[in-house]
Amino acid sequence: MSGYPTDTARHGVAAYRLTYRTVTPDGRPTTASGLLALPRGGGHLLPTVVHGHGTLAYRGYAASVADGPDRAVSLLYASAGRAAVSPDYLGLGTGPGTHPYLDNRSAADASLDMLRAARAAAPRLGRSLDGRVHTTGFSQGGQVAMALGRTLNSGADPRFQLRGVAAVGGAYDLETSQLPGLFDGRVGPGSAVFYTAYFLTAQNRLHHLYSDPREVFRAPYANHVEELFDSNHPADQIAGKLPETLPELLTDQWYAKLRRPNGRLLAVLRSNDFTCDWKPNVPVTLYSATGDHDVPMANSHQCAQRLSAHGGSARVVDQGAVSHYAAFQRSLPEIARSFPTSP
C-alpha cells in the first residue's frame, strides 16, 4: 500500500475475486467480476465500503485482476476492519463484452449486484456483512458512488442501509460542467481527446449516435478508434494512436455538435446526469480540486446544488491547486478515517 495512508491499518487482509450475475444496460443477463477484501481479524459482523474505480479502458487493470491502485485502496479499507467491495463494472475484469463507459445506471446496477454477491460470499469466508454501507470512488467511480448511493437511499435492497457517501472528482454534470470544460481549457487537451473518444465509441454501442466512425472522427483515427476502446487494449497500446487535440480528432460537424449538443447526443448526456438528483438522508462529501484539469470542480458544485434542490446537502472540499489524481491522494486519508469499523 505504498503511497497510501496506513495509520488506520489494524489487520492483515484476504482478497477474493467474485464472479456474479448481473444485467447489461438493455436488461440481458450477463456476468461481472469484482474484488472482495476482508480483514483477517476484528469482529465477525462487518460494515461495508464500496469503492468505485476511475476510468479504465483495459479490462486487465481492474481491481479483481490487477495488483494496482484500486486493489491497494480496497486493502486499505479492509485492513481497518471492514468489508471492502470494488466492482470491476461491466466489460472489465473478467466480465464479457465491452465496457459501457459512463453509463451510470448500469454501473450502479452492477455495483449493487456486486454488493449482493459479497453479502452471499462473506459467510462462506467466515464473516458476515452487517448491512451498513458507505459508498466512495474516484473520477468515474465518483459518479458510481453517487449513483449507487442514490439507489441504496431509495431502498432498492432493504438488506443494505446507506450510511454515507464520499466521492472524489466525479463528472456528475456532463452537460453543463464537463462537456464545456473540453472547450474552455478547464480540461487538458490530452484528457479531452481520450475521454471524448472513449465516451463516443462506448455510447454509440448503446444509443447509435453514428453509423460510421468517419462521420465523427477524422482520418486516420476513424479507422481504429473503436478498436482501441474495446476493453482489450492497455494504455501503452492506446498511447500515440490518438491526436493531441479535439479539432484533430473530430470532424467539423461533431466538433460543433459537442460544443452545442442536441438531439440524441443531448438525450444521452442528460440520461447520465442523474447521479445527484436525490435527497440524501446521510452525510455526503464531494472532494475536488481547483487544479483538476481532468474533471473541473464545477461538477462538484453543480452536484451539491442539485442535491440541495431535492432537499439534501453535501459538503464540498477543495483540495487546492493539485491534479486530478493528487486530489484523490489528498482526500483518501480523511475518507479512510471517516468510515466505521468492526469492534
LOSETI-752120 format. One record per residue (C-alpha): residue number from 1; x, y, z. Coordinates in steps of 0.25 Angstrom, whole numbers, plus 5000, padded with zeros to 4 digits. Each point is the difference from the previous one (the first is absolute). Example, Ala and Ser with C-alpha at 12.3 -4.5 7.8 and 13.67 -1.06 7.14 Angstrom:
ATOM   roke     c1     c2     c3
ATOM      1   5049   4982   5031
ATOM      2   5006   5014   4998
This chain:
ATOM   roke     c1     c2     c3
ATOM      1   5000   5000   5000
ATOM      2   5012   5009   4997
ATOM      3   4995   5015   4999
ATOM      4   4987   4998   5007
ATOM      5   4998   5003   5015
ATOM      6   5002   4988   5009
ATOM      7   4996   5006   5014
ATOM      8   4986   4993   4999
ATOM      9   5006   4986   4997
ATOM     10   4998   4990   5012
ATOM     11   4999   4987   4993
ATOM     12   5005   4991   4989
ATOM     13   4991   4999   4988
ATOM     14   4995   4989   4991
ATOM     15   4995   5003   4986
ATOM     16   4991   4992   4991
ATOM     17   4995   5002   4986
ATOM     18   4985   4998   4998
ATOM     19   4993   4997   4987
ATOM     20   4985   5003   5001
ATOM     21   4987   5001   4992
ATOM     22   4995   5014   4996
ATOM     23   4994   5006   4987
ATOM     24   5004   5008   4988
ATOM     25   4995   5015   4998
ATOM     26   4989   4994   4992
ATOM     27   4996   4990   5010
ATOM     28   5006   4987   4995
ATOM     29   5007   4990   5010
ATOM     30   5015   5001   5001
ATOM     31   5011   4998   5010
ATOM     32   5010   5010   5006
ATOM     33   5011   4999   5010
ATOM     34   5005   5008   5012
ATOM     35   5009   4999   5012
ATOM     36   4996   4997   5014
ATOM     37   5010   5003   5011
ATOM     38   4998   4995   5014
ATOM     39   5009   5003   5012
ATOM     40   5006   4988   5007
ATOM     41   4997   5005   5014
ATOM     42   4989   5008   5006
ATOM     43   4986   4997   5002
ATOM     44   4991   4990   4993
ATOM     45   4990   5010   4995
ATOM     46   5006   5011   4991
ATOM     47   4996   5013   4994
ATOM     48   5002   5002   4985
ATOM     49   5007   5010   4992
ATOM     50   4997   4999   4985
ATOM     51   5012   5007   4992
ATOM     52   4997   5004   4985
ATOM     53   5013   5001   4992
ATOM     54   5003   5011   4990
ATOM     55   5000   4999   4985
ATOM     56   5006   4987   4994
ATOM     57   5001   4997   4986
ATOM     58   5006   4986   5002
ATOM     59   4994   4988   5007
ATOM     60   5013   4996   5005
ATOM     61   5002   5012   5009
ATOM     62   4987   4997   5009
ATOM     63   5002   4997   5015
ATOM     64   4996   4986   4999
ATOM     65   5011   4996   4990
ATOM     66   5011   5011   5002
ATOM     67   5008   5003   5012
ATOM     68   4999   5015   4998
ATOM     69   4995   5012   5007
ATOM     70   4985   4996   5001
ATOM     71   5004   4987   5006
ATOM     72   5009   5007   5010
ATOM     73   4989   5010   5004
ATOM     74   4990   4988   5003
ATOM     75   5011   4993   5008
ATOM     76   5002   5013   5008
ATOM     77   4985   5001   5003
ATOM     78   4999   4985   5004
ATOM     79   5013   5001   5009
ATOM     80   4992   5009   5009
ATOM     81   4990   4990   5003
ATOM     82   4990   5001   4988
ATOM     83   4995   4992   4989
ATOM     84   5005   5007   4987
ATOM     85   4993   4998   4987
ATOM     86   5005   5005   4987
ATOM     87   4992   4997   4988
ATOM     88   5007   4999   4986
ATOM     89   4988   5005   4993
ATOM     90   4994   4994   4987
ATOM     91   5010   4995   4990
ATOM     92   5013   5002   5009
ATOM     93   5007   4990   5008
ATOM     94   4995   4986   4996
ATOM     95   4986   5005   4995
ATOM     96   4997   4998   4985
ATOM     97   4998   5010   4990
ATOM     98   5004   5015   4999
ATOM     99   4999   5010   5012
ATOM    100   4988   5009   4998
ATOM    101   5008   5012   5005
ATOM    102   4992   5011   5008
ATOM    103   4987   4992   4999
ATOM    104   4997   5003   5014
ATOM    105   4988   4992   5002
ATOM    106   5006   4987   4996
ATOM    107   5012   5003   5009
ATOM    108   4991   5002   5012
ATOM    109   4993   4988   4997
ATOM    110   5012   4991   4998
ATOM    111   5006   5006   5013
ATOM    112   4987   4997   5008
ATOM    113   5001   4986   4994
ATOM    114   5014   4999   5005
ATOM    115   4996   5004   5014
ATOM    116   4990   4989   5000
ATOM    117   5010   4990   4995
ATOM    118   5010   5005   5011
ATOM    119   4989   4998   5010
ATOM    120   4997   4986   4995
ATOM    121   5015   4996   5000
ATOM    122   5004   5006   5014
ATOM    123   4994   4989   5008
ATOM    124   5008   4990   4992
ATOM    125   5013   5007   5004
ATOM    126   4997   5001   5015
ATOM    127   4993   5014   5000
ATOM    128   4987   5007   4998
ATOM    129   4996   5014   4995
ATOM    130   4992   5008   5011
ATOM    131   4993   5008   4989
ATOM    132   5006   5013   5002
ATOM    133   5006   5005   4987
ATOM    134   5008   5012   4997
ATOM    135   5003   5003   4985
ATOM    136   5012   5007   4995
ATOM    137   5008   5001   4987
ATOM    138   5009   5009   4991
ATOM    139   4998   5006   4987
ATOM    140   4990   4991   4992
ATOM    141   4999   4993   5014
ATOM    142   4995   5013   5006
ATOM    143   4988   5000   4991
ATOM    144   4998   4985   5003
ATOM    145   5001   5003   5015
ATOM    146   4989   5010   4999
ATOM    147   4991   4992   4991
ATOM    148   5001   4987   5009
ATOM    149   4998   5009   5012
ATOM    150   4987   5006   4993
ATOM    151   4996   4985   4997
ATOM    152   5002   4996   5015
ATOM    153   4994   5012   5005
ATOM    154   4987   4997   4993
ATOM    155   4999   4986   5007
ATOM    156   5003   4992   4988
ATOM    157   5005   4989   5009
ATOM    158   4996   5001   5014
ATOM    159   5011   4991   5005
ATOM    160   5009   5012   4998
ATOM    161   5000   5013   5007
ATOM    162   5007   5011   4994
ATOM    163   5008   5008   5011
ATOM    164   5008   5010   4991
ATOM    165   5007   5004   4987
ATOM    166   5014   5005   4998
ATOM    167   5002   5002   4985
ATOM    168   5013   5006   4994
ATOM    169   5001   5008   4986
ATOM    170   4987   4994   4994
ATOM    171   4995   5006   4987
ATOM    172   4986   5001   5005
ATOM    173   4995   5010   4991
ATOM    174   5004   4996   4985
ATOM    175   4991   5010   4993
ATOM    176   5004   5014   5007
ATOM    177   5013   4997   5007
ATOM    178   5008   4989   4994
ATOM    179   4997   5002   4985
ATOM    180   5002   5015   5000
ATOM    181   5013   4998   5007
ATOM    182   5005   4992   4988
ATOM    183   5000   5013   4992
ATOM    184   5003   5011   5010
ATOM    185   5013   4995   5005
ATOM    186   4996   4994   5013
ATOM    187   5002   4986   4995
ATOM    188   5014   4998   4995
ATOM    189   5001   4997   4985
ATOM    190   5006   4985   5001
ATOM    191   4989   4997   5010
ATOM    192   4989   5006   4992
ATOM    193   5004   4991   4988
ATOM    194   5001   4988   5008
ATOM    195   4987   5002   5007
ATOM    196   4992   5004   4988
ATOM    197   5005   4989   4991
ATOM    198   4996   4990   5011
ATOM    199   4987   5006   5003
ATOM    200   4995   5001   4986
ATOM    201   5004   4986   4996
ATOM    202   4994   4994   5013
ATOM    203   4987   5007   4999
ATOM    204   4999   4998   4985
ATOM    205   4999   4985   5003
ATOM    206   4988   5003   5009
ATOM    207   4993   5011   4993
ATOM    208   5004   5000   4986
ATOM    209   5006   5014   4999
ATOM    210   5006   4998   4987
ATOM    211   5000   4989   4989
ATOM    212   5014   5002   4995
ATOM    213   5012   5004   5009
ATOM    214   5005   5009   4988
ATOM    215   4987   5009   5003
ATOM    216   5007   5003   5013
ATOM    217   5015   4998   5000
ATOM    218   5010   5005   4990
ATOM    219   5009   4991   4992
ATOM    220   5008   4993   5004
ATOM    221   4994   4998   5014
ATOM    222   4986   4996   4994
ATOM    223   5007   4987   4996
ATOM    224   5004   4995   5013
ATOM    225   4993   5008   5012
ATOM    226   4989   4990   5002
ATOM    227   5010   4989   5001
ATOM    228   5009   5008   5010
ATOM    229   4988   5001   5010
ATOM    230   4996   4985   4999
ATOM    231   5004   4997   5015
ATOM    232   5012   4992   4995
ATOM    233   5011   5011   4997
ATOM    234   5009   5004   5011
ATOM    235   5004   5015   5002
ATOM    236   5013   4998   4992
ATOM    237   4993   4994   4988
ATOM    238   4990   5012   5000
ATOM    239   5012   5011   5002
ATOM    240   5004   5006   4988
ATOM    241   4988   4995   4992
ATOM    242   4992   5013   5002
ATOM    243   5002   5014   4997
ATOM    244   5004   5011   5010
ATOM    245   4988   5009   4998
ATOM    246   4985   4999   4998
ATOM    247   5000   5007   4987
ATOM    248   5010   4990   4995
ATOM    249   4991   4988   5005
ATOM    250   4986   5005   4996
ATOM    251   4994   5004   4987
ATOM    252   4995   5014   4999
ATOM    253   4985   4995   5001
ATOM    254   5003   4993   5013
ATOM    255   5009   5010   5006
ATOM    256   4988   5010   4999
ATOM    257   4990   4990   5005
ATOM    258   5008   4997   5012
ATOM    259   5001   5015   5003
ATOM    260   4985   5002   4999
ATOM    261   4994   4986   5001
ATOM    262   4986   4997   4996
ATOM    263   4991   4988   4996
ATOM    264   5005   4986   5004
ATOM    265   5013   5005   5005
ATOM    266   4994   5010   5009
ATOM    267   4990   4989   5005
ATOM    268   5012   4991   5003
ATOM    269   5007   5010   5008
ATOM    270   4987   5003   5008
ATOM    271   4997   4986   5002
ATOM    272   5013   4998   5008
ATOM    273   4999   5013   5008
ATOM    274   4991   4994   5010
ATOM    275   5010   4996   5011
ATOM    276   4998   5013   5009
ATOM    277   4984   5000   4998
ATOM    278   4996   4995   5013
ATOM    279   4999   5004   5015
ATOM    280   5010   4993   5008
ATOM    281   4997   4996   5014
ATOM    282   5015   4998   5004
ATOM    283   5012   5009   4999
ATOM    284   5006   5002   4986
ATOM    285   5014   5006   4998
ATOM    286   5004   5004   4986
ATOM    287   5015   5002   4999
ATOM    288   5006   5007   4988
ATOM    289   5012   5010   4996
ATOM    290   5001   5013   4993
ATOM    291   5012   4995   4994
ATOM    292   4993   4988   4994
ATOM    293   5001   5000   4985
ATOM    294   4993   4987   4997
ATOM    295   4987   5002   5007
ATOM    296   4997   5015   5003
ATOM    297   4996   5003   5014
ATOM    298   4987   5006   4995
ATOM    299   4995   4986   4999
ATOM    300   5000   4999   5016
ATOM    301   4994   5014   5002
ATOM    302   4989   4996   4990
ATOM    303   4997   4987   5007
ATOM    304   4999   5007   5013
ATOM    305   4990   5010   4994
ATOM    306   4992   4988   4995
ATOM    307   5000   4993   5013
ATOM    308   4996   5013   5007
ATOM    309   4988   5002   4990
ATOM    310   4995   4986   5004
ATOM    311   5001   5004   5015
ATOM    312   5013   4994   5003
ATOM    313   5014   5005   5002
ATOM    314   5015   4997   4997
ATOM    315   5013   5005   5005
ATOM    316   5009   5004   4989
ATOM    317   5015   4999   5003
ATOM    318   5010   5007   4991
ATOM    319   5014   4994   5001
ATOM    320   5006   5012   4993
ATOM    321   5010   5001   4988
ATOM    322   5003   4985   4998
ATOM    323   4997   4991   4989
ATOM    324   4988   4990   4999
ATOM    325   5007   4988   5006
ATOM    326   5007   5009   5010
ATOM    327   4987   5004   5005
ATOM    328   4996   4986   5002
ATOM    329   5013   4997   5008
ATOM    330   4997   5012   5009
ATOM    331   4986   4996   5003
ATOM    332   5003   4985   5003
ATOM    333   5005   5002   5014
ATOM    334   4987   5008   5004
ATOM    335   4991   4990   4993
ATOM    336   5008   4988   5006
ATOM    337   4998   5005   5014
ATOM    338   4986   5004   4999
ATOM    339   4994   4986   4997
ATOM    340   4995   4991   5012
ATOM    341   5008   4988   5003
ATOM    342   4996   4987   5007
ATOM    343   5002   4999   5015
